[in-house]
Structures are given as structure tokens and as C-alpha cells.
Amino acid sequence: MLVKQQQTRHAGRKVAFTLTIMAGLIAQSYAQDTVPTVAPAQDDTAGMTVVKVSGYRNSLLSSAKDKKEAVGFQDSINAEDIGKFPDKNIAESLSRIPGVGVSRDITGEGSTIQIRGLGSSFTKILLNGAPVAVASSGPIDGANTNREVDLDLLPTDLFTKLTVSKSPTADMIEGGAAGVVNLRSARPFDKEGKYVTASITATKQQIADKTGGRGSIMASQTFGNWGILGGIALSRQQIHTTGWETVGYTNANLSAAQNTGPGRNSTGGGNWTIPATVPAGAGNGLVTGQVIDQAWLLAHNPGLTIDQINKAIVPRLGRTMDYYGTKDKGSAIFSAEYRPSEALHFYLDTMYSKRDDNMTRMDYDWSVRNGGMIPLNMTVDKADCANGCTVTGGTFANTQNFFEHGYRRDKVDMLGINPGMEWKITPTLKLDAQVNYTKSKFSHEAPTVYLITAPNSGNTVTYSNKGGIPSIVSSTDLNNPASYVWNTGRVNIQNEFRDTKTKGFHSDLTWGDDKFNLKGGVAYDDISRTIRATDNSAGWQAAVCGNNPSVFLQGPNGAPNCDGASTPGASAAALYPGYGTGYTAGATTPLTYGGSLIPQSALASYIVPGPYGKVVVDWDRFAKDSNYQSYYNNAPASGSSSTGAAAGFIGEKSTGLYFEANGKTELAGFPTRYNAGVRYVRTKQSVGSLNSIADPRNASLTLNGSKYPNISQWVYQDTTYNNTLPSGTVAVSLRDNLVARAALSRSMTRADPNALRPGVSFSSVSADVGSIGNPALKPYLSDNIDLGLDWYTGREGYVSLTVFQKTVEGFTVNENITAPFSSLAAYGINYNTLTPNQQTAINSRGGPDAATVVLTRARNADGDLRIRGLEIGWVQPLDKILPIRGFGINETATFINQRASGEGASGFIALGVPKRTNNFSVYYENHGYMARLSHTFSTGSQTASANQNGITQAALFSNDYKQLDFSSSIDLSEVFDKDNWPTLSFDIVNLNNNSRSGYFQFANAPFTQYSPGRTYSLGLRAKF
């Protein structure tokens, strides 16, 4: 769908109103202040009242000080104390900064961030100043193959400061067109002497069965000129999330007899087919053999036109879901510092983190995709369906339901080592150097068991979509184990493995002092990522429900039907008539059936009541009896995994050189600080794809059993390109408490590695959509303008106003190509290379010679994307206003407007970026008591581009989201005046019990909704 971005008059008025208020506040500050207009140069911290504060207010005070002292547009979140951060999640902490948004997984936990209107892959994440890459695939069944960094792997307990730089300088590592985030872990000299802190917290998710918990301990000691620090953080989350999903929407694919008009199937989609005649067992009183043509459809759907019947959309797989289990995390840190003199400083930062998710995913589906259901008394939401419309109700005969039991085991770990040094060689010459290395591994184990109601059993679904989550009611008792069969069911073993590595060296040399200095440096970074996939679905399925042949041959030799047959000793010769010739020449093993390991006759005994009122598979028993572990261990390599992530490799070796000048001067009599420089970077890029092609010897081998396996080979393409990135920033102190800033810069983000792959991804079970890589994609380049004004009102208080513009070139658009399935032979994909389930899907659409597929390819757009925004930050202690001291408010708001030019003027945008976000907190902290109530809001946004599920104008959108969180603590040591007494804390996440949701093309076509419920935490923290 082409989305036109327009700024409404109403939005313009709100911005103008906000600017007027800000100008008034600043003018008022001038009127009330008696300090002369031009003040002499003072210390950078002048204008800040020095008051001893601790805890949350101390964190805000440190952040305000850092913001004031920065030359550029920079914000930070500081720890309240060693091992004590204001939030329990790094992504959630960063979302309190203006211009920063958070993305949550379905459990409600923040995972990645976006900055200033660009997605998470445009943000460069640094760990202690060095690049870091985490190998995970993102949220549940996620297929993140871009440059996102999963932040929920890293606990806030082990960090002391998070810094977001929105205006780049030449000395910053390139790669973040939106911004750069540096995560600074704890070091021993952060607090000299001996220090120990420990915490333990119990957590309870409202709808989960069990209680989880987390704990941490950190110890640090300095010994004169050297020090060591060590810490460990552990957590176990008990998770349960309920949800609604559709896996997209689709419309009927009508035949020429069923729609005689010229606009037949013109909107795309068409993922279900109405039979030409009523089949036996269709149900709902339909007469077997009746011809279903246009007249029949109009008669059985009174009030509708054939265009409405043809183009109205229903969920492809409308389903409820439950996601539950445990998430275990563990992190450890070790840091050492050595300061042999005031001029020389050595440090070593190391961190290891690990996460182990042991989850179950259950979904209960209405099977529309590739089906043959018959609509009766259907209703739609609009008269004109030329561009599509939404089904609001109806009865659908000849349909099926299924449930899918998914065991999920995701493991990820990350090791980072960063040694470095700082050497002040002379009073005006300083050398900084750092070496960095990180390594991360990820595995995704995702077997599924798919059990379906019997075809032609008279099953009918009554569907109603009157707003909110649609109602889907089957005439079959879906909680009765006897309702399910193997026929057209399946099992899958599709796994994914990722390895990422980063290594590099950075060195800077600075000559001069604070008044003026020149700085130059060199950086080398080598980043690589490999994604591998394995798939043993066909072999496992043959044993589980395919009568278990004594010999099984991987594709393209075909496979037995999954029908749960059990005929031990029967001949299997018909399965492989070419056995003993070609690929199997000389083989003499008798071809017999051993009987399905889970036969149809025993299937119902494996279906048991689940923990949440619906049936599930007895997974432990099923896995044992089906020999699952053996098939998992011996799964052959595959081109893609169950998440849809394709096997691939990306390697980037970049060499950067930079030079910049920094200093202080006066501009029209105002104290001024500045930074100006240029960075040159050369990138050597290698992109690889695992491609599979048919063995040419199979041209003369037509019988199954004789065919050679496909030939899999890695294909690589190398590219080298250079970029020059200038930047300049100036900060002018109009008064000692009023700072104006301006910045001009160019930043970059390299292209999506998955889009660069020189190959084809075609892993959809329905065999209807795929993607093609484009190795020629160029990096994104963003020209940035920033203007800001900060008024520091005292202590932690400040009011900040920033306007910015980003003009991004090299942005990509997806073009969809509808092509005959047979055209994929050029990439080594043909009917014989498909899985049995994909072959069934192709057959349902007319076979390999008639079926079409929709292939998506990214390409650089002819034009650019302009993002303009307004950021407001306001931290205000209320001690001078309220009679009770300790209260304050904290507000951040961001307004984003996107507009494309050139070719993209009609539709491309940065995805997943809301037009408005704001975070408002009211806090109290005094006499050992602290309480904070935080409200987060973001407007809905487009989350995926058009052409979803082959429907030309269908894009995906998220809805508005609000979340209310509560945090509190009591410092018993201060309240009772006792040394070393602990602090008691109580928190509630998602106090308003909100759900995240989205829609497909139309607002009344709900796409997903996830409801994690509230989470309660009760903890103790002690320091010594």
C-alpha cells in the first residue's frame, strides 16, 4: 500500500503552541533572573544548585549535568548507585530520553530501541565504546536479520551509565544514521575503596502460573593505584502471554466461472479457493455436486456483489495463542583498572551474558490458507470493494481447524573483552587506545506438531468481526482429542544457529587543551555474522505419521503421506520405484513399512488437557516415542529456518580515519564550545548465501528413489565502498543556565544484510511468497540538522527543546514480482526441491506449471526520505511549589513527520516509527522513601511495507499503545537510622494491563494482539 505522509493543520498548531509555551518559559527566566546579560566565563557546572541528593533524583541530577556539559546533542541515564539503575531493562531506561522509542516483544519486555524516526537497525550500539553484536533473532519466532541489538540480554545491574549521542562527531564509530548508544559497565574506580552491593527480587506475572525472581551481587575494591570489580546477575522469568494472530489476511481466488467480470482477483492475494462444485461432506446442508458459479455465490450470499465476495478479506489463520514457560538469564562482569600515575590509566572490561528460553507456543487456528471453504451469508464493511474490504460476518462451510503445538528452546550468549589505555604523554598530548572483541552464539530449536480436523467432515465456522478481536466458532468440538487426524497434518524440525563476532582496534591522539585541541585517530573493525539452518521435517514426518519406511531419502525423492498409517511389514516399493538405480545404485535394503511411530489409532492419546483450558500435545511423551532427539541431532543443512531467516553470511571490515578540532571561544560575547571534523571510512563487504540447485544428473532420472540430492553451495559476493562523513557542532551559553546548540552532520548505516544476500529465500509452508536478495544495495546516508535550546532551572531540573531534520538517501523500497513458480528453477528451486507440505500447497493452486508466487526484492529508491522532528524534555523538581519537599515531574515528548521525495514520494517511510511518543513521570523521593509513576505513550505506525500476502495495497500497522508503570522503595537504613540496613522495593509493570495490537491494511482487520498482563516485583537491596 502506498502511504502518503502529510502533516495536518492540527499537528502544526500543536507544535506552534508548544513552541510558544517554551518561548514564554525562557522569556520568564530572563525576566526573573537579576544576573547581568553578559556574564563572565564560569565553570561548566555553574548555575546548578549543589544539593546532596541520592537515589533516583541523583540519577536525574547526573543526567542533567552531563547534558549541560556536552557540546553536542547528547543525553544520558546514570545509575542511582553502583548496581542500581532507575529501570530494570536497558531499553526501557533509554526510552526516557527524548527522541528514543522502545520496541517490546510479545511478553511486554523492551528489547530494541529506535532513535529519531529511524528503526532499530539505524542505531549503533557500543559496549564500553566498542561495537557489539548479539546473535539472537529478536522476539518470539523472530527473524531479525538486520543490525538490531537485543538489549534485554544485558542487565542494568551491571551498568553505570547509558549515553545516547544524536548528533555524530568525527571520532564516533560510524554505522548509526539515527544515533549512537554507548553502554558503560561498572569499573572499580567508579567508587573508590571497598564496596559490595547485593539485591534479590521476586517477580510474578499476573497470568503466569509461577513466581520468578532475579538477584545480583557486585563487589569492588581499590588498592591505591589499582582496583578490581566483579559482579553477577541472575534471573528467572515465569512467562505467560495470551494473544490473537492471523498470519495475514487473504481473499477468495475465484475462477472465471465464479466471477465473470473484468476485475476478477485484481487486488492480489487469493490464498483460498472456492471449489467448482460442492464436495461431499461440505456440511451446512449443501448438496453434493452442485456447481458453484457466480450465480450460486450471489444466491448464497444475498446482498453482496461478486466483487465484494471476491475481494473481501478474512484471516489466513485466525487463531488464539498461548506462549508460556521460563526465561533464564545470567550475566557476569569483571573489570580491572591500573593507574600507575595521574597521567597513565589502563583498564580491562569483560562481560559474559547468557539467556535460555524454555517455552511452549500453542496456537488454535481456523485454516483458511490453501483451503477450499464455501462462504454463506457473508457480510462486508463497505459497498465499494474495488480496493478491498473486510468480511464482518458469515458462515463458512467445508472448512477445517487445527492446533499447532510448538516447543521453543532459544539459547543465546555473548562474551565481550575490551582492554584499553589512556596516556597523557605531556600536558598537551594525550593518547587513547582500545582493543575490542565480542563473540555471540544463538540457537533456535522449534519443532512443531500440527494436528487438524478431518477434511469433508461437515465442519463449519461461524465468523463475526464486529470490532475488536473477531469471533471464530467451529461446529466441531475442538477440545475433543478424537476431533483431530493426521490427514493433511504435519510435523516440523526446523532449527536455526547464528554466530557473530566483532574485533577491532581504536586509537586517538589529542594535542592541545580545553581551549583548543586537535584530535585524530584510526579505527579498524571486523564484524561477521553467519546464519545456518537445519531441517529434518520430511524425515521425521515420514517416521511419525508416514508409516515409517525402512529407507527414507531426502528430496527430491518424494515422501509418504502423513496419514498415520500403520502397516508393519508391508512393502514400500511403490514409494521409491527407482530404488537401486541412480543415486541409490547398489542399495539392497528391503523397502518395507514399520508403521507410523504415532499412528492415527493412538493419536488421541497424545492430546491432553493443557494448563489454560485447551488441549495440547503431551510433548515429552510425543518426543520420546517419535525419536525426536535423533532426528534433531541429525538434521541436514537447509537454506532457511522456521523463522523465515535465510542461511547467509555477512562480513564487514572497515577502516576509519578521522580528524577534528575542539575548543572554546566567544561568539558575539557569549561563551562558546565547538567541535568540527571529518571521518573517512572504507568498507570491505562480503555477503554470502547458501543456494541449492538441482543435480543435473536428475534430468534423466524420473523415478523417486533414484534422484540425487540437490547440490548446496555457498555463493559470495564482495564489494568495497568509501564514505566521507563531515560533522560540526556548536554550543553557545546565552546565560549560565541557558545553552543553545546547533549541529550539521552526515551519518551512515550499512544496508540490511539479509537484503544483500545473493540468493532466493523460499521457505513459506504455503509456497506462495519468497524474497530475492540484491547485493548491489548501497548504504543509507543521512544529512542531519539539529537546533536546540536548554534551560537549566536548578538541581536536576531543566527544560529542553530540540528540532531536527534527517534527509536519508539510499532508502529502500520493496518491489513485488508475481512470477510463475517455474521461474524459480533458475535459482535451483523446482517442484522436486520443495518439502511435501509445500508441494501440497502448490498442487492446491493448480500445480507447478500453473501456480504463481510473489517474490519481494529490496532496491534503493530514486529519491530521499526527509524526517523532521521536535523533541521536548522537562525535568522539574517541585520543592519550591509544593509544601511537601521531594516531588518532581519528568516529561519527554517526540513528534515525528516523514515525507519522501522523488520515486518514494508516494509511499516509502521508516517503518515502526510512531509520529508521537511521550513519557511522563511523577516522582517523590525524600527521607528514604521513593515512589515513581510513569506513563508511556506512542501512536500507531506502519510496521511493514505494502504487498503483504500478495495483496498489493496491504501494509501492516500497529495501534496506539499506553503503559503505566509504578516503582517504589523504602531505604530502611535512612528511615530507621541504621547502618547497612537494606532497601525494600515494590514495582508494577503494565499497571493499566494494556495489550499491544496491530492491523492488516484496514483498521477493522486486526492482525495481532498480545496481552502479557501486569508484572509485580518485590525486592531487597543491600550495600556495604
C-alpha positions, -999 to +999 in steps of 0.1 A: +000+000+000+013+035-009+012+056+023+011+093+019+027+112+048+010+146+054+014+170+083-021+181+093-030+216+104-040+203+138-005+188+143+011+221+131-010+240+157+001+217+185+038+222+175+033+260+173+015+260+207+044+240+222+070+264+208+050+294+222+049+279+257+086+271+256+095+306+244+074+320+272+091+299+298+125+310+286+115+347+285+102+344+320+135+330+331+152+361+317+127+384+334+131+368+368+169+365+368+189+395+380+222+383+367+237+407+341+230+398+305+266+391+296+283+370+324+320+363+326+331+327+317+324+304+346+328+267+354+306+244+333+286+234+364+277+270+373+240+276+376+234+242+392+224+243+428+247+219+447+224+198+470+231+164+484+206+140+468+206+103+463+188+076+445+165+085+416+170+122+420+207+118+420+204+099+387+184+128+372+210+153+386+239+135+370+220+132+337+213+170+337+249+178+344+261+155+316+236+171+292+248+206+301+285+198+297+281+181+264+289+201+233+266+181+210+231+167+213+236+141+240+215+126+267+224+100+294+209+078+320+230+073+351+229+047+378+215+058+411+243+039+428+266+010+418+244-019+407+212+002+410+196+016+378+163+035+377+148+008+354+153-029+353+157-030+315+182-011+293+157-005+265+131+009+290+157+031+306+167+046+272+131+053+263+131+081+290+153+101+266+136+124+242+136+110+206+141+074+218+114+048+214+113+012+226+102-020+208+087-047+230+084-084+224+051-101+230+058-105+267+059-068+270+096-065+278+116-039+259+141-054+235+153-028+210+152+010+206+147+035+177+160+070+176+145+100+158+123+084+133+145+056+121+142+019+130+164+000+154+189-012+128+198+025+122+211+028+158+247+019+166+251+001+199+285+002+216+297-017+247+323+004+266+330+024+234+333-006+211+309-023+186+288-052+199+266-076+181+242-101+197+233-132+177+197-135+188+168-134+162+147-109+182+112-116+196+094-150+197+100-167+163+117-135+152+137-133+120+157-102+127+185-104+101+194-067+101+217-049+125+194-048+156+210-055+190+188-073+215+192-053+247+173-075+270+203-098+272+222-072+292+210-065+328+210-029+341+225-042+374+260-043+359+260-009+342+266+026+355+258+049+325+239+048+292+247+076+267+228+085+236+245+107+210+221+120+184+245+144+166+276+125+155+311+137+158+341+126+137+355+105+165+324+083+168+323+049+152+302+051+121+271+029+114+244+048+133+225+070+109+200+076+137+224+078+166+250+061+187+243+044+221+272+036+245+266+012+273+292+018+301+297-011+325+308-006+361+345-002+369+363-002+403+373+034+404+337+045+399+336+043+437+369+041+454+375+019+484+357-014+492+321-017+481+296-046+480+260-044+468+235-072+465+199-075+456+172-101+454+137-097+439+107-119+435+086-114+403+051-125+394+035-121+361-002-118+367-014-145+343+016-169+347+014-199+370+046-195+389+067-169+406+101-159+391+129-139+406+162-121+400+193-113+420+227-097+417+258-091+436+287-068+428+319-063+447+346-037+441+378-027+458+406-003+450+442-008+464+459+025+459+466+028+422+448-003+410+414-019+416+392-048+406+354-053+403+333-084+398+296-090+396+270-115+386+233-111+379+208-140+375+171-140+367+143-164+360+111-151+345+079-172+345+061-161+314+026-164+300+012-142+273-021-147+255-027-134+220-046-133+188-029-137+154-038-140+118-005-145+098-021-121+074-054-118+056-065-131+022-094-132-001-110-158-024-093-168-056-123-170-079-124-189-112-137-174-144-170-191-139-173-177-104-165-141-114-173-132-150-163-096-145-131-078-157-118-071-122-115-107-111-088-112-084-074-078-092-064-069-056-040-098-053-040-123-025-063-152-035-049-177-010-081-198-007-101-213-035-138-220-036-145-254-051-160-256-085-187-280-071-199-288-036-177-316-023-190-345-003-192-337+034-192-300+029-217-296+058-244-269+064-269-288+043-251-282+010-260-306-018-230-326-031-222-320-067-239-286-071-220-263-094-206-233-075-206-205-101-212-168-099-250-172-097-246-198-069-223-175-049-247-145-053-277-166-043-260-179-011-246-145-001-276-122-006-270-085-007-234-088-019-219-082-053-195-107-068-168-080-064-174-080-027-173-118-025-141-118-045-121-091-027-133-091+009-105-103+033-106-128+061-078-140+084-055-165+067-050-183+100-072-166+126-061-180+159-057-176+196-023-183+211-007-190+244+030-185+250+044-198+283+074-211+301+106-198+316+133-174+306+166-177+324+193-151+322+227-149+337+254-122+333+289-118+348+313-089+348+349-084+356+368-052+354+403-041+364+419-007+364+456+003+370+466+039+374+504+039+379+504+077+377+479+105+372+489+106+335+485+068+328+454+047+331+450+010+320+416-008+321+401-041+312+363-046+308+349-081+303+313-092+303+295-125+297+258-129+293+236-158+286+199-164+281+179-197+279+143-195+269+124-228+275+089-220+262+058-236+247+038-219+220+003-231+213-020-217+186-055-227+177-063-219+141-090-216+116-074-230+084-082-206+056-049-205+036-048-231+008-083-242+018-115-248-001-142-233+022-175-221+009-189-187+020-225-184+030-245-153+041-212-133+041-213-096+051-187-070+044-180-035+057-183-014+026-202-013-007-172-004-028-147-032-026-127-023-057-096-018-035-105-045-010-128-046+021-132-065+053-155-095+060-176-087+090-195-120+093-206-152+076-208-189+077-180-209+060-188-245+051-163-272+041-136-258+063-111-271+088-095-261+122-061-272+135-039-266+165-001-264+165+020-274+195+054-257+194+082-264+217+106-234+217+142-235+231+162-204+223+197-200+237+220-170+232+252-160+248+277-131+244+313-126+255+329-092+254+365-082+262+377-046+260+413-037+272+424-002+268+446+026+280+447+064+284+481+081+285+487+118+290+521+119+274+526+157+281+503+183+295+491+189+259+494+155+243+471+125+251+469+090+236+439+067+239+439+031+226+415+002+229+412-033+216+378-050+215+365-085+209+330-099+212+316-133+203+279-143+204+261-176+196+224-183+192+204-215+187+166-217+179+150-251+184+115-251+172+097-284+165+060-282+158+032-308+158+003-298+135-030-316+141-061-309+120-098-317+119-108-342+093-115-329+058-150-334+044-163-339+080-190-312+078-171-287+098-185-252+096-171-220+110-193-190+121-172-159+118-180-124+132-159-093+131-178-065+147-149-047+163-120-059+185-109-095+183-131-115+158-152-145+169-145-178+153-168-206+163-164-241+149-192-267+147-166-293+157-157-298+194-121-286+193-113-297+228-122-334+220-089-353+211-110-375+188-117-345+165-081-344+152-064-365+125-031-367+107-046-364+072-030-331+059-014-326+093+024-324+097+054-322+120+084-300+116+120-299+127+135-266+115+163-251+135+185-220+134+220-213+145+238-179+145+274-169+152+285-133+154+320-119+160+334-084+163+370-074+168+388-042+163+413-016+174+407+021+180+433+048+188+431+085+192+458+112+196+448+146+211+471+177+211+461+208+229+440+218+259+403+226+267+406+259+250+417+244+217+428+209+207+433+188+176+423+152+176+429+125+151+425+088+151+423+054+133+398+026+138+396-009+124+366-031+129+359-066+116+323-077+121+309-110+108+277-130+112+268-164+100+232-178+100+228-216+095+196-236+093+189-273+095+157-291+085+147-327+091+109-322+088+105-347+059+124-375+076+108-370+110+073-368+094+078-400+074+086-418+106+060-401+128+029-403+106+041-416+072+041-454+080+078-452+089+095-466+058+127-487+063+146-463+040+139-426+037+155-404+011+156-367+013+142-346-015+137-346-044+128-382-040+093-376-025+079-387+008+050-407+021+017-390+030+012-380+066-019-400+074-009-420+104-010-454+086+004-484+104+010-515+083+042-530+097+059-553+072+041-541+042+061-533+011+072-497+005+085-504-030+059-481-045+073-452-025+107-454-043+102-472-076+137-461-088+154-475-057+186-493-066+194-471-095+210-437-099+217-422-065+208-455-047+226-478-072+238-509-054+214-504-024+198-537-013+180-528+019+144-542+016+118-514+013+091-521+039+070-501+063+074-502+100+042-485+109+039-448+120+056-441+153+025-421+163-003-439+143-037-424+138-052-451+161-031-437+190-031-400+181-059-391+205-039-405+235-012-379+229-037-350+230-042-339+267-058-310+286-035-281+287-028-256+315-051-229+301-083-248+293-074-260+258-059-293+245-021-296+240+002-324+229+019-344+256+053-332+243+076-352+265+059-385+256+055-375+219+091-365+216+103-398+232+080-420+212+088-403+179+126-404+183+126-366+181+161-361+196+178-383+170+161-365+141+171-332+156+207-342+161+210-354+125+191-327+107+207-318+074+216-282+063+188-261+049+185-227+032+162-212+058+147-218+092+112-218+107+115-181+115+120-173+078+156-162+083+177-174+054+211-190+057+237-164+050+269-147+058+279-110+062+314-099+068+324-062+070+359-049+075+360-012+079+389+012+083+382+046+095+403+077+098+392+110+114+404+144+123+386+170+144+391+203+162+376+211+196+377+242+216+362+272+235+358+307+223+334+336+224+307+342+198+292+378+200+304+379+236+288+345+245+310+316+258+310+291+230+322+255+227+326+238+193+336+206+176+343+202+138+358+173+119+355+147+092+356+109+092+366+088+063+357+051+063+364+024+038+342-008+040+351-041+025+320-062+025+315-099+018+280-113+015+272-150+012+241-171+006+235-208+008+219-217-025+205-250-036+203-262-072+190-294-087+216-320-095+219-321-134+221-359-133+184-359-123+174-348-158+174-384-169+162-399-136+124-396-133+117-422-107+117-414-069+144-433-052+169-428-080+173-390-078+204-373-064+200-347-036+202-311-045+236-295-046+240-269-019+268-243-023+277-210-006+278-181-030+297-150-021+299-115-035+325-089-024+320-051-025+342-022-014+329+013-009+341+046+007+322+072+027+332+107+039+312+119+070+317+155+080+303+170+112+302+202+131+286+212+164+285+244+184+271+251+219+266+287+230+260+296+266+235+325+263+234+326+301+250+304+327+218+284+327+208+287+291+226+268+263+218+269+226+232+242+203+234+237+166+249+208+146+253+198+110+265+162+101+264+133+078+259+098+092+255+064+077+241+029+082+251+000+061+224-019+041+203-048+056+225-079+053+195-101+045+185-079+016+221-081+002+222-119+000+229-132-035+201-158-035+164-167-030+145-173+002+115-196-003+106-212+029+069-204+033+049-236+042+023-223+017+049-219-011+033-186-021+058-159-012+095-155-012+123-130-014+153-123-036+185-106-024+201-076-040+239-074-034+241-040-051+223-021-024+241+010-012+244+021+024+220+047+039+234+082+042+217+108+063+223+145+062+214+159+097+205+193+110+199+198+148+189+230+166+183+231+204+178+253+234+182+240+270+172+259+301+187+245+334+163+255+362+184+242+391+193+209+406+180+181+384+156+205+366+158+216+330+136+223+300+150+212+266+136+220+231+152+204+200+142+205+164+159+182+139+159+171+103+173+140+087+174+136+049+181+100+042+192+088+008+197+052-003+165+043+014+150+012+000+116+001-013+103-034-018+092-043-052+070-073-056+072-095-086+044-120-093+061-148-112+054-183-123+066-209-098+085-225-127+107-193-130+124-203-097+142-231-115+169-205-123+177-204-086+177-241-082+141-242-068+117-266-085+088-288-075+111-316-065+132-294-042+101-285-021+091-301+011+060-323+009+039-296+026+050-270+000+042-295-028+007-299-014+002-262-014+015-258-050-009-286-061-038-268-045-031-238-067-030-258-100+004-275-098+039-263-106+031-252-142+001-230-132+009-218-097+024-183-092+045-169-064+051-134-051+088-125-048+099-094-029+132-076-036+146-045-020+162-018-041+175+017-035+148+043-042+152+072-065+147+099-040+152+105-003+132+103+029+130+135+050+123+132+087+116+162+107+110+162+144+106+181+176+119+168+210+108+182+243+124+173+276+113+186+310+126+176+344+111+197+372+116+194+410+085+208+427+101+217+461+095+254+455+059+249+445+045+222+468+046+223+506+060+188+508+096+185+495+107+157+473+081+157+445+091+162+408+080+155+373+098+142+342+083+146+308+097+138+273+078+141+241+088+135+205+069+145+173+080+130+140+069+138+105+081+118+074+080+128+038+096+112+008+106+128-024+113+115-059+102+080-065+094+074-029+071+104-027+041+080-030+050+057-002+083+047+014+088+055+051+109+044+080+089+015+095+079+011+131+083+048+140+053+065+157+045+101+149+043+109+186+057+094+217+059+107+252+070+095+286+056+113+317+067+105+353+058+120+386+082+111+414+087+115+451+119+109+469+127+121+504+136+108+539+143+073+525+110+069+506+108+069+468+078+064+445+075+069+408+045+066+385+055+065+348+032+067+317+045+058+283+025+065+251+032+060+214+009+065+184+004+037+160+027+034+130+033+014+098+053-017+107+057-034+073+055-023+038+028-030+012+022-062-007+016-083+024+004-118+015+004-108-021-023-081-017-009-051-035-022-024-011-019-043+021+005-030+047+008-037+084+002-012+112+005-010+150-022+007+171-016+033+198+000+019+229-001+032+265+017+017+295+016+028+331+044+016+355+049+021+392+082+019+411+087+024+448+114+018+475+120+024+512+156+028+524+153+012+558+188+024+567+177+060+564+142+056+577+154+039+609+188+055+610+206+021+610+238+014+591+238-013+564+200-019+566+186-029+532+163-011+508+128-026+502+113-021+467+080-028+451+072-023+414+044-029+390+049-031+352+020-025+329-002-013+358-030-005+333-029-040+319-027-029+283-022-051+252-001-044+221-020-048+188-019-041+151-040-044+120-037-055+084-045-029+057-078-018+073-083-007+110-111-032+114-089-061+103-070-070+135-036-086+127-022-093+162-029-086+198-007-097+227-016-094+264+011-101+289-008-088+319+007-070+349+040-080+365+047-074+402+081-073+418+091-073+455+128-069+463+155-062+488+188-044+481+217-040+505+251-023+502+281-025+524 
